[in-house]
Amino acid sequence: MVELLGKFERIRLTKPKRVIDASVILETIFETDFCCTNYIKSAGFDYQAFITMPLLGETILKIISKLSKDPLTKEKVFDLVSDLIQSERLHIIPHNTSSDELFRHLQNSLSIIPRDDLLHIAEIITSGFNEFVTIDTKINKDSAKRILHEQFKLKIINPKRR
């Protein structure tokens, strides 16, 4: 039995490691095409899913602020995030302070992307991840994706374009 578990663990470790943006989790509430929902459901099976502490905080803040008048939907999203974390299909990355130099470089290279998203990207790169799943339109612009890939080896994945 131990040998079998070792085999499953080795298989899991070969799956791609992807950081999930708050936008993908929140889109599961409003979407009609279920692209983000299906993508989130495949976490832990097709890929290893991670979220940074700031992205988790952003997700919770947006759930509280945008869904304050809809307690059932708010509960549904909290349950989704909680279930993913408890089932170990979504792993939390400990806070990693990104270097000021990297953040400044990102600001100079990608001025179209808002500051908070650049902070998330800097933290993802500093933490050693090379795949970021987001539906953010500014990050998904071809020019931004090209710069992130060429300069930082960061691949942007949009679940709505799969």
N, CA, C and O of each residue as an XYZ file, in Angstrom:
648
protein
N       0.819     -1.203      0.000
C       0.000      0.000      0.000
C       0.858      1.260      0.000
O       0.544      2.230     -0.690
N       1.943      1.244      0.776
C       2.835      2.399      0.842
C       3.434      2.684     -0.532
O       3.547      3.842     -0.934
N       3.817      1.628     -1.252
C       4.392      1.797     -2.577
C       3.380      2.427     -3.527
O       3.746      3.275     -4.340
N       2.117      2.026     -3.437
C       1.066      2.575     -4.273
C       0.860      4.057     -3.985
O       0.733      4.855     -4.914
N       0.825      4.432     -2.711
C       0.683      5.844     -2.359
C       1.858      6.646     -2.887
O       1.681      7.776     -3.342
N       3.049      6.080     -2.833
C       4.218      6.751     -3.377
C       4.067      7.022     -4.864
O       4.477      8.073     -5.355
N       3.478      6.075     -5.578
C       3.260      6.238     -7.012
C       2.276      7.378     -7.273
O       2.522      8.215     -8.141
N       1.165      7.420     -6.532
C       0.190      8.496     -6.705
C       0.799      9.855     -6.357
O       0.526     10.856     -7.019
N       1.612      9.873     -5.329
C       2.278     11.121     -4.933
C       3.222     11.591     -6.037
O       3.283     12.785     -6.331
N       3.955     10.668     -6.647
C       4.858     11.033     -7.751
C       4.070     11.568     -8.939
O       4.492     12.531     -9.580
N       2.938     10.956     -9.234
C       2.097     11.431    -10.336
C       1.600     12.839    -10.039
O       1.630     13.708    -10.911
N       1.140     13.067     -8.806
C       0.640     14.391     -8.421
C       1.731     15.447     -8.564
O       1.472     16.564     -9.011
N       2.931     15.089     -8.187
C       4.030     16.051     -8.224
C       4.455     16.416     -9.641
O       5.124     17.431     -9.839
N       4.079     15.605    -10.633
C       4.425     15.931    -12.016
C       3.405     16.858    -12.664
O       3.643     17.373    -13.757
N       2.285     17.074    -12.011
C       1.259     17.974    -12.549
C       1.772     19.412    -12.519
O       2.533     19.775    -11.622
N       1.362     20.242    -13.497
C       1.789     21.646    -13.491
C       1.315     22.366    -12.227
O       0.245     22.072    -11.694
N       2.125     23.309    -11.762
C       1.781     24.117    -10.587
C       1.306     25.476    -11.077
O       2.059     26.211    -11.717
N       0.053     25.809    -10.775
C      -0.548     27.043    -11.275
C      -1.124     27.873    -10.138
O      -1.778     27.350     -9.235
N      -0.872     29.168    -10.198
C      -1.453     30.096     -9.234
C      -2.767     30.600     -9.821
O      -2.817     31.043    -10.969
N      -3.832     30.528     -9.021
C      -5.173     30.909     -9.462
C      -5.472     32.331     -8.990
O      -5.275     32.663     -7.821
N      -5.946     33.157     -9.907
C      -6.306     34.540     -9.595
C      -7.695     34.588     -8.958
O      -8.532     33.714     -9.186
N      -7.916     35.620     -8.162
C      -9.231     35.845     -7.553
C     -10.309     35.955     -8.629
O     -11.442     35.523     -8.415
N      -9.969     36.528     -9.782
C     -10.953     36.722    -10.852
C     -11.553     35.403    -11.318
O     -12.735     35.351    -11.660
N     -10.764     34.346    -11.339
C     -11.248     33.037    -11.801
C     -12.227     32.451    -10.785
O     -13.272     31.917    -11.157
N     -11.887     32.553     -9.514
C     -12.772     32.031     -8.462
C     -14.079     32.811     -8.437
O     -15.155     32.218     -8.356
N     -13.993     34.137     -8.506
C     -15.201     34.965     -8.443
C     -16.081     34.794     -9.678
O     -17.303     34.915     -9.589
N     -15.476     34.518    -10.818
C     -16.245     34.341    -12.050
C     -17.163     33.119    -11.973
O     -18.165     33.056    -12.684
N     -16.831     32.152    -11.118
C     -17.682     30.964    -10.994
C     -19.095     31.330    -10.539
O     -20.031     30.557    -10.743
N     -19.253     32.491     -9.930
C     -20.569     32.934     -9.459
C     -21.437     33.413    -10.608
O     -22.631     33.118    -10.654
N     -20.844     34.146    -11.531
C     -21.616     34.891    -12.523
C     -21.621     34.283    -13.921
O     -22.481     34.628    -14.732
N     -20.696     33.399    -14.218
C     -20.555     32.919    -15.590
C     -21.726     32.037    -16.025
O     -22.379     31.384    -15.212
N     -21.963     32.043    -17.323
C     -23.000     31.176    -17.888
C     -22.384     30.059    -18.735
O     -23.053     29.077    -19.056
N     -21.110     30.216    -19.093
C     -20.463     29.200    -19.932
C     -19.698     28.146    -19.121
O     -19.214     27.166    -19.688
N     -19.588     28.337    -17.811
C     -18.973     27.395    -16.871
C     -17.496     27.092    -17.144
O     -16.981     26.080    -16.668
N     -16.814     27.948    -17.898
C     -15.381     27.731    -18.168
C     -14.556     27.783    -16.887
O     -13.734     26.900    -16.639
N     -14.773     28.813    -16.076
C     -14.006     28.940    -14.830
C     -14.419     27.875    -13.822
O     -13.574     27.329    -13.113
N     -15.708     27.582    -13.757
C     -16.193     26.542    -12.844
C     -15.544     25.202    -13.173
O     -15.041     24.517    -12.283
N     -15.554     24.833    -14.444
C     -14.946     23.567    -14.856
C     -13.439     23.567    -14.610
O     -12.861     22.548    -14.232
N     -12.819     24.713    -14.827
C     -11.373     24.806    -14.591
C     -11.057     24.608    -13.113
O     -10.142     23.862    -12.766
N     -11.811     25.272    -12.248
C     -11.607     25.141    -10.799
C     -11.864     23.698    -10.354
O     -11.145     23.168     -9.507
N     -12.894     23.063    -10.930
C     -13.209     21.678    -10.555
C     -12.080     20.713    -10.908
O     -11.953     19.657    -10.289
N     -11.262     21.066    -11.895
C     -10.164     20.174    -12.289
C      -8.904     20.377    -11.434
O      -7.899     19.694    -11.631
N      -8.968     21.319    -10.486
C      -7.825     21.554     -9.581
C      -7.529     20.291     -8.788
O      -8.432     19.656     -8.244
N      -6.268     19.940     -8.731
C      -5.856     18.740     -8.007
C      -5.848     17.497     -8.878
O      -5.257     16.482     -8.512
N      -6.498     17.572    -10.023
C      -6.537     16.437    -10.939
C      -5.664     16.709    -12.165
O      -4.750     15.942    -12.467
N      -5.954     17.813    -12.869
C      -5.191     18.165    -14.066
C      -3.966     19.019    -13.743
O      -3.009     19.048    -14.517
N      -3.991     19.697    -12.630
C      -2.899     20.581    -12.226
C      -2.943     20.765    -10.713
O      -3.956     20.481    -10.073
N      -1.836     21.243    -10.149
C      -1.791     21.598     -8.735
C      -2.135     23.083     -8.639
O      -1.509     23.914     -9.297
N      -3.124     23.410     -7.825
C      -3.591     24.795     -7.721
C      -3.044     25.450     -6.458
O      -2.994     24.846     -5.387
N      -2.635     26.707     -6.622
C      -2.095     27.487     -5.518
C      -2.729     28.868     -5.533
O      -3.201     29.335     -6.570
N      -2.734     29.512     -4.380
C      -3.195     30.892     -4.277
C      -2.304     31.589     -3.251
O      -1.981     31.022     -2.207
N      -1.916     32.817     -3.559
C      -1.094     33.565     -2.606
C      -1.995     34.132     -1.516
O      -3.205     34.264     -1.699
N      -1.397     34.462     -0.391
C      -2.174     35.076      0.698
C      -2.857     36.369      0.232
O      -4.036     36.560      0.530
N      -2.157     37.274     -0.495
C      -2.847     38.474     -0.971
C      -4.005     38.167     -1.929
O      -5.033     38.844     -1.885
N      -3.854     37.157     -2.794
C      -4.953     36.795     -3.697
C      -6.125     36.199     -2.925
O      -7.281     36.464     -3.254
N      -5.841     35.405     -1.913
C      -6.911     34.861     -1.072
C      -7.629     35.996     -0.353
O      -8.857     36.006     -0.271
N      -6.861     36.955      0.168
C      -7.458     38.120      0.824
C      -8.323     38.923     -0.128
O      -9.407     39.371      0.245
N      -7.851     39.109     -1.361
C      -8.632     39.831     -2.369
C      -9.933     39.093     -2.670
O     -10.989     39.711     -2.802
N      -9.852     37.778     -2.776
C     -11.045     36.968     -3.037
C     -12.071     37.153     -1.923
O     -13.247     37.398     -2.194
N     -11.637     37.038     -0.692
C     -12.551     37.172      0.454
C     -13.128     38.579      0.535
O     -14.322     38.745      0.783
N     -12.289     39.594      0.329
C     -12.762     40.979      0.364
C     -13.829     41.224     -0.699
O     -14.837     41.875     -0.425
N     -13.615     40.710     -1.906
C     -14.599     40.903     -2.981
C     -15.879     40.122     -2.710
O     -16.968     40.590     -3.044
N     -15.766     38.950     -2.116
C     -16.971     38.192     -1.753
C     -17.794     39.002     -0.757
O     -19.010     39.126     -0.903
N     -17.133     39.545      0.244
C     -17.828     40.314      1.281
C     -18.433     41.591      0.710
O     -19.588     41.906      0.994
N     -17.667     42.329     -0.092
C     -18.142     43.630     -0.572
C     -19.141     43.524     -1.716
O     -20.112     44.281     -1.749
N     -18.930     42.613     -2.647
C     -19.804     42.533     -3.821
C     -21.034     41.663     -3.610
O     -22.018     41.799     -4.337
N     -20.993     40.773     -2.628
C     -22.114     39.859     -2.430
C     -22.820     40.083     -1.101
O     -23.481     39.182     -0.583
N     -22.681     41.270     -0.556
C     -23.242     41.524      0.776
C     -24.762     41.382      0.814
O     -25.327     41.072      1.863
N     -25.426     41.603     -0.316
C     -26.887     41.516     -0.349
C     -27.388     40.143     -0.791
O     -28.595     39.925     -0.893
N     -26.477     39.230     -1.050
C     -26.860     37.900     -1.521
C     -26.165     36.832     -0.672
O     -25.151     36.267     -1.082
N     -26.720     36.558      0.517
C     -26.046     35.637      1.438
C     -25.897     34.213      0.899
O     -24.925     33.535      1.233
N     -26.830     33.747      0.079
C     -26.719     32.380     -0.444
C     -25.543     32.238     -1.403
O     -24.801     31.257     -1.347
N     -25.377     33.219     -2.280
C     -24.253     33.188     -3.211
C     -22.942     33.361     -2.466
O     -21.953     32.696     -2.776
N     -22.933     34.260     -1.477
C     -21.736     34.473     -0.665
C     -21.326     33.161      0.008
O     -20.150     32.797      0.012
N     -22.298     32.466      0.569
C     -22.022     31.191      1.241
C     -21.496     30.152      0.249
O     -20.596     29.375      0.569
N     -22.068     30.146     -0.959
C     -21.646     29.198     -1.991
C     -20.165     29.391     -2.340
O     -19.422     28.419     -2.474
N     -19.746     30.647     -2.486
C     -18.354     30.913     -2.851
C     -17.415     30.610     -1.688
O     -16.351     30.024     -1.885
N     -17.807     31.006     -0.477
C     -16.996     30.664      0.694
C     -16.842     29.148      0.803
O     -15.754     28.650      1.091
N     -17.936     28.415      0.573
C     -17.882     26.950      0.633
C     -16.945     26.382     -0.434
O     -16.188     25.449     -0.167
N     -16.998     26.951     -1.645
C     -16.127     26.495     -2.728
C     -14.660     26.644     -2.333
O     -13.881     25.697     -2.440
N     -14.294     27.832     -1.877
C     -12.901     28.089     -1.493
C     -12.503     27.203     -0.316
O     -11.428     26.603     -0.318
N     -13.365     27.125      0.678
C     -13.088     26.308      1.860
C     -12.913     24.837      1.490
O     -11.976     24.187      1.954
N     -13.808     24.313      0.660
C     -13.719     22.910      0.240
C     -12.431     22.633     -0.534
O     -11.798     21.596     -0.336
N     -12.042     23.558     -1.417
C     -10.811     23.379     -2.186
C      -9.589     23.330     -1.272
O      -8.684     22.520     -1.474
N      -9.573     24.200     -0.269
C      -8.436     24.238      0.656
C      -8.432     23.009      1.562
O      -7.392     22.377      1.751
N      -9.596     22.670      2.121
C      -9.669     21.525      3.037
C      -9.373     20.199      2.343
O      -8.808     19.291      2.953
N      -9.749     20.083      1.076
C      -9.483     18.844      0.337
C      -8.074     18.836     -0.264
O      -7.694     17.901     -0.968
N      -7.314     19.880      0.023
C      -5.939     20.028     -0.464
C      -5.853     20.067     -1.982
O      -4.864     19.627     -2.568
N      -6.897     20.598     -2.615
C      -6.873     20.813     -4.058
C      -6.456     22.242     -4.381
O      -6.148     22.559     -5.530
N      -6.445     23.111     -3.359
C      -5.949     24.482     -3.486
C      -5.014     24.720     -2.309
O      -5.413     24.617     -1.149
N      -3.773     25.039     -2.625
C      -2.748     25.219     -1.594
C      -2.444     26.706     -1.431
O      -2.363     27.442     -2.415
N      -2.279     27.138     -0.198
C      -1.983     28.542      0.074
C      -0.469     28.730      0.111
O       0.244     28.021      0.821
N       0.005     29.699     -0.666
C       1.426     30.031     -0.688
C       1.687     31.023      0.439
O       1.033     32.064      0.500
N       2.622     30.725      1.328
C       2.944     31.686      2.387
C       3.392     33.013      1.779
O       3.985     33.046      0.700
N       3.104     34.095      2.480
C       3.448     35.426      1.979
C       4.942     35.527      1.712
O       5.765     35.135      2.539
N       5.269     36.054      0.558
C       6.657     36.206      0.139
C       6.834     37.640     -0.327
O       6.276     38.023     -1.356
N       7.577     38.420      0.386
C       7.756     39.816     -0.014
C       8.604     39.865     -1.276
O       9.744     39.400     -1.296
N       8.033     40.429     -2.315
C       8.757     40.524     -3.578
C       9.733     41.692     -3.515
O       9.542     42.645     -2.760
N      10.753     41.597     -4.304
C      11.767     42.651     -4.279
C      11.222     43.920     -4.920
O      10.451     43.871     -5.877
N      11.637     45.047     -4.376
C      11.238     46.339     -4.939
C      11.724     46.468     -6.374
O      11.048     47.049     -7.223
N      12.898     45.921     -6.631
C      13.474     46.011     -7.972
C      12.598     45.286     -8.995
O      12.356     45.810    -10.083
N      12.123     44.090     -8.656
C      11.256     43.335     -9.563
C       9.950     44.082     -9.793
O       9.487     44.184    -10.929
N       9.354     44.604     -8.729
C       8.102     45.350     -8.864
C       8.303     46.574     -9.758
O       7.476     46.836    -10.632
N       9.392     47.331     -9.555
C       9.665     48.517    -10.384
C       9.856     48.113    -11.841
O       9.375     48.789    -12.750
N      10.556     47.015    -12.053
C      10.758     46.535    -13.418
C       9.412     46.188    -14.070
O       9.175     46.518    -15.232
N       8.550     45.528    -13.321
C       7.216     45.197    -13.839
C       6.430     46.462    -14.153
O       5.761     46.536    -15.184
N       6.503     47.461    -13.272
C       5.793     48.723    -13.505
C       6.276     49.390    -14.788
O       5.470     49.919    -15.554
N       7.575     49.369    -15.026
C       8.130     49.986    -16.235
C       7.755     49.207    -17.488
O       7.489     49.802    -18.532
N       7.733     47.896    -17.394
C       7.462     47.049    -18.559
C       5.976     46.912    -18.861
O       5.587     46.757    -20.018
N       5.145     46.970    -17.822
C       3.718     46.655    -17.972
C       2.846     47.738    -17.330
O       2.059     47.455    -16.427
N       2.991     48.957    -17.795
C       2.272     50.077    -17.181
C       0.753     49.978    -17.347
O       0.015     50.658    -16.634
N       0.276     49.146    -18.272
C      -1.173     49.009    -18.459
C      -1.831     48.171    -17.365
O      -3.048     48.222    -17.185
N      -1.028     47.404    -16.641
C      -1.576     46.524    -15.599
C      -1.623     47.280    -14.276
O      -0.631     47.896    -13.886
N      -2.765     47.242    -13.576
C      -2.888     47.950    -12.290
C      -1.853     47.490    -11.262
O      -1.369     46.359    -11.297
N      -1.533     48.401    -10.353
C      -0.491     48.192     -9.337
C      -0.726     46.921     -8.512
O       0.208     46.150     -8.292
N      -1.968     46.694     -8.052
C      -2.218     45.515     -7.209
C      -1.969     44.218     -7.977
O      -1.468     43.249     -7.406
N      -2.315     44.191     -9.264
C      -2.048     42.997    -10.072
C      -0.547     42.797    -10.280
O      -0.064     41.664    -10.302
N       0.190     43.905    -10.434
C       1.647     43.800    -10.566
C       2.275     43.261     -9.282
O       3.241     42.499     -9.328
N       1.721     43.662     -8.139
C       2.209     43.120     -6.863
C       1.971     41.611     -6.790
O       2.833     40.863     -6.328
N       0.787     41.168     -7.253
C       0.494     39.726     -7.281
C       1.483     39.002     -8.201
O       2.028     37.957     -7.845
N       1.704     39.570     -9.379
C       2.611     38.947    -10.346
C       4.029     38.876     -9.785
O       4.707     37.859     -9.928
N       4.476     39.960     -9.148
C       5.821     39.963     -8.548
C       5.938     38.873     -7.487
O       6.956     38.186     -7.406
N       4.900     38.718     -6.680
C       4.935     37.686     -5.635
C       4.944     36.283     -6.242
O       5.637     35.395     -5.747
N       4.177     36.085     -7.310
C       4.134     34.781     -7.984
C       5.511     34.429     -8.538
O       5.995     33.311     -8.361
N       6.137     35.393     -9.210
C       7.465     35.158     -9.789
C       8.487     34.902     -8.687
O       9.287     33.971     -8.780
N       8.459     35.729     -7.647
C       9.403     35.580     -6.538
C       9.234     34.231     -5.840
O      10.204     33.660     -5.343
N       8.000     33.725     -5.803
C       7.732     32.432     -5.156
C       8.129     31.248     -6.029
O       8.046     30.099     -5.595
N       8.563     31.525     -7.265
C       9.069     30.461     -8.124
C       8.032     29.780     -9.001
O       8.300     28.709     -9.545
N       6.862     30.371     -9.152
C       5.833     29.785    -10.013
C       5.972     30.346    -11.424
O       6.439     31.469    -11.611
N       5.562     29.552    -12.417
C       5.671     30.035    -13.787
C       4.369     29.923    -14.577
O       4.381     30.040    -15.803
N       3.240     29.698    -13.886
C       1.936     29.684    -14.555
C       0.922     30.405    -13.679
O       0.799     30.121    -12.487
N       0.191     31.350    -14.292
C      -0.794     32.162    -13.581
C      -2.105     32.090    -14.348
O      -2.155     32.432    -15.529
N      -3.165     31.649    -13.683
C      -4.477     31.486    -14.299
C      -5.328     32.696    -13.945
O      -5.618     32.939    -12.774
N      -5.728     33.460    -14.970
C      -6.511     34.670    -14.745
C      -7.388     34.967    -15.953
O      -7.070     34.587    -17.080
N      -8.497     35.653    -15.699
C      -9.331     36.135    -16.800
C      -9.220     37.649    -16.917
O      -9.946     38.266    -17.696
N      -8.326     38.246    -16.157
C      -8.107     39.688    -16.191
C      -7.737     40.108    -17.614
O      -6.789     39.581    -18.196
N      -8.492     41.063    -18.169
C      -8.296     41.441    -19.574
C      -6.961     42.139    -19.816
O      -6.360     41.955    -20.874
N      -6.487     42.930    -18.868
C      -5.212     43.637    -19.070
C      -4.030     42.672    -19.019
O      -3.075     42.816    -19.783
N      -4.092     41.710    -18.137
C      -3.010     40.717    -18.056
C      -3.053     39.787    -19.268
O      -2.016     39.282    -19.698
N      -4.246     39.560    -19.822
C      -4.397     38.660    -20.968
C      -4.162     39.336    -22.312
O      -4.296     38.690    -23.351
N      -3.818     40.612    -22.318
C      -3.458     41.260    -23.589
C      -2.216     40.570    -24.138
O      -1.312     40.209    -23.385
N      -2.178     40.390    -25.446
C      -1.050     39.686    -26.065
C       0.289     40.319    -25.711
O       1.263     39.611    -25.456
N       0.344     41.656    -25.694
C       1.616     42.332    -25.396
C       2.069     42.041    -23.963
O       3.254     41.802    -23.728
N       1.145     42.058    -23.013
C       1.488     41.771    -21.614
C       1.912     40.313    -21.460
O       2.896     40.018    -20.782
N       1.175     39.408    -22.086
C       1.515     37.984    -22.000
C       2.905     37.716    -22.576
O       3.671     36.919    -22.034
N       3.217     38.394    -23.683
C       4.519     38.203    -24.318
C       5.653     38.686    -23.403
O       6.657     37.993    -23.236
N       5.489     39.878    -22.812
C       6.515     40.412    -21.908
C       6.693     39.494    -20.704
O       7.820     39.175    -20.327
N       5.582     39.066    -20.099
C       5.667     38.199    -18.921
C       6.347     36.872    -19.247
O       7.103     36.334    -18.438
N       6.073     36.356    -20.431
C       6.683     35.082    -20.804
C       8.156     35.248    -21.168
O       9.001     34.479    -20.708
N       8.465     36.248    -21.992
C       9.847     36.420    -22.454
C      10.789     36.864    -21.335
O      11.907     36.359    -21.229
N      10.346     37.801    -20.505
C      11.237     38.353    -19.488
C      11.232     37.564    -18.181
O      12.239     37.531    -17.474
N      10.111     36.931    -17.857
C       9.982     36.297    -16.537
C       9.591     34.825    -16.599
O       9.426     34.179    -15.564
N       9.441     34.293    -17.810
C       9.051     32.885    -17.990
C       7.719     32.572    -17.308
O       7.489     31.445    -16.868
N       6.839     33.583    -17.224
C       5.521     33.405    -16.609
C       4.484     33.227    -17.712
O       4.275     34.117    -18.536
N       3.844     32.076    -17.713
C       2.803     31.765    -18.696
C       1.455     32.174    -18.112
O       1.137     31.843    -16.970
N       0.666     32.897    -18.904
C      -0.674     33.310    -18.494
C      -1.676     32.355    -19.135
O      -1.645     32.125    -20.344
N      -2.560     31.806    -18.313
C      -3.581     30.866    -18.786
C      -4.947     31.486    -18.540
O      -5.258     31.905    -17.425
N      -5.761     31.540    -19.591
C      -7.122     32.059    -19.483
C      -8.091     30.893    -19.682
O      -8.190     30.365    -20.790
N      -8.811     30.478    -18.628
C      -9.712     29.324    -18.763
C     -10.838     29.542    -19.764
O     -11.452     28.577    -20.219
N     -11.117     30.790    -20.113
C     -12.187     31.064    -21.072
C     -11.712     30.918    -22.515
O     -12.521     30.972    -23.441
N     -10.419     30.735    -22.711
C      -9.868     30.603    -24.067
C      -9.251     29.235    -24.302
O      -8.332     29.104    -25.111
N      -9.729     28.241    -23.627
C      -9.132     26.905    -23.762
C      -9.814     26.127    -24.838
O      -9.449     24.980    -25.097
